[in-house]
Amino acid sequence: MSDTHYDLITVGGGLGGAALASVMSRAGARVLVLERSRDFKDRVRGEVLVPWGCAEVDKLGLFDALRDDLGHPLRYWAVDLGGVPAVRRDLVADSDLGLPVITFFHPDMQCLMLDRAIADGAEVRRGATVVDVTPGQTPAVRFEQDGQARDATARLVVGADGRGSSLRRWGGFAVQTDPERRAFAGVLLDDMPAPDDTMHSRFSPSEGRMSWLFPQGNDRVRAYVGFDSRSSDEPLSGKRGLARFIETSVALGVPKEYFDGCRPAGPLATFDATDNWVEHPYRDGVALIGDAATTSDPTWGQGMSLTARDVRVLSESLLGHESWDVAGHAFAEEHDRGYAACHQCDNWYTDLLLEPGPEADARRSVALPRILEDPTRLPDTPISGPDQPVDDSTRRRLFGLD
Ligand SMILES: Cc1cc2nc3c(=O)[nH]c(=O)nc-3n(C[C@H](O)[C@H](O)[C@H](O)COP(=O)(O)OP(=O)(O)OC[C@H]3O[C@@H](n4cnc5c(N)ncnc54)[C@H](O)[C@@H]3O)c2cc1C
């Protein structure tokens, strides 16, 4: 076999590509990871791994390193509705998984995962940009590194190239998208004295706005504001944007004194939060995982957990089937099932807590009093994962229709 033929090539070395490389290399596969960045900067990406994502990363054999080397645990989840404290949940005591949320700085997580992939035997090339992929029985990859064009082939090429995935196009995958409704802006703040054991979400449903605070320890906090992108709100970025970000957060109930001495530790950026996805993300020697397969609304913090689940489902399928074509199709089916449950549940939460307008207000006037009386009406999918029931009776209980 030639030097440039691999069992698996991953396009992208984020959580998806790096974790898959680790698991498959450990199982004896020859794996090449092609990652275009040499160094990782704050891109305002996921830094909160919810409990079901922690459990998925644990199944990949990567959780201990993530928690012990980088992770900051958040045991409590506080929710305010319309300025009033509504729920304070102990995630460890009050969930089947018994796990907290873990926060970390995303660039450090990416370095850790790539280091683990190398230690597990993968070949990792940083500063290698994939410029073309030809699907087929032996898919081929063209990439550029140090000004030179290079070629490699594999049994399977995996598109782990994130929310702007080119593999979707090169692989001939059709992309589905929800109607546009939400935008999500985030910034990392230092010297912010928010309680460091609690993630705090504040919703103003009639305005369609919300804020999240995710402490990372040592008074560092990843802060977000979500808003209805169909309203007149402009994207938040730069210095002026930061002043508006803080104003909006304070209007949502974040104590003003949290911001008094704080300073940004990275860029403020706004993202379109509309879900877009590929149905059945495998064809012709190319599989898509993570954001390349499914870019989910970051408001609900499911992206890295879905990515870790893709890595587990794909690796189990590859290791369990002689034919990787059969394995690819089996992965795609199970991927679709998991994403459908998360997607449905996220949309219900958005309808309930973030859709402005009289119809949504009427829905809330029925549902919210019943939820406050009995919080088990809230489907637990965002915390416990897609194996929770998500069906018509779940919807009826959430909206107080039963
Ligand atoms: C604002 C925001 C907040 C979020 N918050 C959360 C959260 O709280 N919790 C959560 O679970 N998720 C969150 N997410 C989602 C989370 O960041 C993603 O789901 C996760 O990073 C996906 O991992 P990935 O490996 O699929 O893609 P990425 O992390 O995007 O990695 C893709 C990699 O591919 C590389 N690449 C791309 N193209 C090429 C190419 N042509 N050649 C070589 N390399 C290439 C890129 O450089 C990158 O390193 C958030 C997302 C956003 C935008």
The ligand as an ORCA input file, in Angstrom:
! r2SCAN-3c Opt
* xyz 0 1
  C     -21.548     31.086     18.987
  C     -21.517     29.599     19.177
  C     -21.671     29.069     20.436
  C     -21.652     27.686     20.610
  N     -21.843     27.191     21.863
  C     -21.862     25.853     22.064
  C     -22.008     25.300     23.374
  O     -22.129     26.020     24.359
  N     -22.004     23.948     23.509
  C     -21.863     23.125     22.440
  O     -21.900     21.906     22.618
  N     -21.693     23.611     21.192
  C     -21.684     24.956     20.977
  N     -21.457     25.449     19.721
  C     -21.260     24.499     18.600
  C     -19.848     23.915     18.612
  O     -18.878     24.939     18.540
  C     -19.717     22.987     17.412
  O     -20.797     22.081     17.398
  C     -18.399     22.188     17.426
  O     -17.292     23.044     17.517
  C     -18.336     21.352     16.154
  O     -17.102     20.689     16.077
  P     -16.557     20.215     14.657
  O     -15.337     19.441     14.925
  O     -17.656     19.602     13.876
  O     -16.233     21.588     13.882
  P     -15.195     22.756     14.206
  O     -14.968     22.901     15.660
  O     -15.700     23.971     13.490
  O     -13.846     22.270     13.534
  C     -13.700     22.242     12.131
  C     -12.226     22.320     11.814
  O     -12.058     22.089     10.411
  C     -11.050     22.944      9.925
  N     -11.273     23.099      8.488
  C     -12.328     23.656      7.858
  N     -12.181     23.587      6.536
  C     -11.001     22.954      6.301
  C     -10.288     22.585      5.125
  N     -10.782     22.862      3.914
  N      -9.117     21.954      5.255
  C      -8.604     21.672      6.480
  N      -9.230     22.000      7.637
  C     -10.419     22.627      7.539
  C     -11.240     24.226     10.718
  O     -10.062     25.002     10.743
  C     -11.616     23.693     12.105
  O     -10.497     23.538     12.943
  C     -21.475     26.827     19.507
  C     -21.302     27.377     18.225
  C     -21.321     28.745     18.050
  C     -21.137     29.310     16.669
*
